[in-house]
Each structure stands twice: as structure tokens, then as C-alpha cells.
């Protein structure tokens, strides 16, 4: 464990015990990891232009239809 990092965290979260501090750190880690997973899943959309058809049609026409409803 990095003692300086722990000391800084304790200073920034004064009045919070170590258990709550670690819970907050783990929660932030899990959220960050999940956000990265979601970003990676959506990166697939960058590989295909919106107006290029696939088995379901194309995203550009879907987006246009959704905007008018």
C-alpha cells in the first residue's frame, strides 16, 4: 500500500473511517472499469459508417426515424 496515497486520501476525506474510504475507492474502481467496458462495446459502431447497411438496416435511417417520432 502506498502510504502517501493513503494519507492524501484520508486528508481529502477527513472524518471518514478507512473502511468507508476503501469502499469508496473500490466503488470508483468498479464504475471506471464498467465505463471502460461500455465504451469498448460502443467502439464497434465507429468501425461501420452510420449509413452502411447491415442485417438490420442502417443506423442513419433508424436515427432519422427516431428523431421524427
C-alpha positions in Angstrom: 0.0 0.0 0.0 1.2 3.5 -0.8 1.4 5.3 2.5 1.5 8.7 0.9 -1.6 8.0 -1.2 -3.5 6.7 1.8 -2.5 9.8 3.8 -3.7 12.1 1.0 -7.0 10.2 0.7 -7.5 10.5 4.4 -6.9 14.2 4.2 -9.3 14.7 1.4 -12.0 12.6 3.1 -11.5 13.9 6.7 -13.8 12.3 9.1 -14.3 9.1 7.0 -13.0 5.9 8.5 -10.7 3.7 6.5 -13.4 1.1 5.8 -15.7 3.7 4.1 -12.6 5.2 2.3 -11.8 1.8 0.9 -15.5 1.2 -0.1 -15.5 4.5 -1.9 -12.2 3.6 -3.7 -13.5 0.2 -4.8 -16.8 1.6 -5.9 -14.9 4.2 -8.1 -12.7 1.4 -9.5 -15.6 -0.8 -10.4 -17.5 2.1 -12.0 -14.5 3.1 -14.0 -13.9 -0.4 -15.2 -17.6 -0.8 -16.2 -17.5 2.5 -18.0 -14.4 1.3 -20.0 -16.3 -1.9 -20.9 -19.3 0.1 -22.2 -17.0 2.4 -24.1 -15.3 -0.6 -25.7 -18.6 -2.1 -26.7 -19.7 1.0 -28.4 -16.4 1.4 -30.2 -17.7 -1.2 -32.7 -20.0 1.5 -34.0 -17.0 3.5 -35.0 -15.9 0.7 -37.4 -19.0 0.9 -39.5 -20.4 4.1 -41.0 -23.9 5.0 -39.9 -25.3 4.8 -43.4 -23.8 1.4 -44.2 -26.4 -1.3 -44.2 -26.2 -4.4 -42.2 -28.7 -7.3 -41.5 -30.9 -4.8 -39.5 -30.8 -1.9 -41.9 -28.6 1.1 -41.2 -28.2 3.3 -38.1 -28.6 6.6 -40.0 -32.2 5.8 -41.2 -33.1 4.5 -37.7 -31.7 7.7 -36.1 -33.7 9.8 -38.6 -36.9 7.8 -37.9 -36.5 8.0 -34.2 -35.9 11.8 -34.4 -39.3 12.3 -36.1 -41.3 10.2 -33.7 
